[in-house]
Amino acid sequence: MAKKKSFPLRINQEIYDMVQKWADDDFRSVNAQIEYLLREQLKQAGRLKPEKEK
């Protein structure tokens, strides 16, 4: 498993509330939802290396 990096994030309350609702709908925490969204955008932009097969 990759090492996790912690950092503070300042985010508009309205955006946070929308992400919270989306996370609830997907049975994720807000943190996991933000990580998921970032990972998906990195894939779409071609900036994320493919994961090694196990």
N, C-alpha and C positions, 0 to 999 in steps of 0.2 A: 504494500500500500504506500502511496506517495505521502511524503511528509506534508503536513498542513501548516500554513502560515496564517497567523492571526494579525488582524489590523482593524483599526476603527473605520467605520464607514458613516459618513454623514449623508442622509438621504431625506428628500422632501417627504413630509408626512403622508401626503396624498399618494405618492408613488409607493411608499412603504405599505400603506393600507391595501393597495391593489395587489402588490406582490404577496402580502399575507393571505389575501383571499385566494389567490391563485395557488399558493403553497398548500393551503387547507384543502382545496379541490383536488390536488395531486397527492395528498397525504405526505407532505414534506414539511420540514421546518423552513422558515424564511431563509436561513443560512444555506440550506441545501438547495432551495429554489434559486437563489442568486447564483450559486456555484453551477447549477444545471444550465441556467440561462447563459452564463458566461462561456461555459464549455461548448454549448450549441453554437454560439456566435463565432467562437474561435474555429470550430470545425467548418462552418459555412464560409469563413474568410480564408480557409486553407492554412491557418496558422498553428493548428494543433496536430502534432505528430500522431500517426495511428498507434493505438495501443498494441503492445506485443501480445501475440497469442500465447495462451497458457498451455 
